[in-house]
């Protein structure tokens, strides 16, 4: 029964997370958003494509999300962390989606922003490569799982903490237009699903990183 419940919450987390990954960032005028799934107006990636310009849009959050997805997908692989393949499926999918977002940004960004984005992408690639090489060449068994789990957890918390700037904006403006209820609810349900999934699997890395997500969105 416990395995069925864990599978259910894992699948639920996959479905909700996919919805979040496919929610293109939206910004209001010249305001920058600091999280990839917080929307505030009608400016989306579709506008970037139509106008062939990123305007004042920041692509930094997508690099952070890409790194988080790559590390989490790596952590969920059977030879790193057994019985967590659902973690790999959604984060592998998320990695592909984030790469598409990054490529769109690179295509339409001005030279200065493009170079900055390429630099960040280089950092993301370097960090992920180091984690992969260290875990494969220097660590084994439980040590490998702990190392990869810590890396995934640290960068997940950093990514999940980015909505705090939006919360400050909500408090300052006394308006929730910058943090729509449906979006916040989806983030909360996603974090809660994965938190329960981690608890049922007795995996502290999964439930700690998703407890942070649930707490921030609630």
Secondary structure, 3 states (H helix, E strand, C coil): CHHHHHHHHHHHHHHHHHHHHCCCCCECCCCCCCCCCCCCCCECHHHHHHHCCCCCCCCHHHHHHHHHHHHHHHHCCCCCCCCCHHHHHHHHHHHHHHHHHHHHHHHHCCHHHHHHHHHHHHHHHHHHHHHHHHHHHCCCHHHHHHHHHHHHHHHHHHHHHHHHHHHHHHHHHCCCCCCCHHHHHHHHHHHHHHHHHHHHCCCHHHHHHHHHHHHHHC
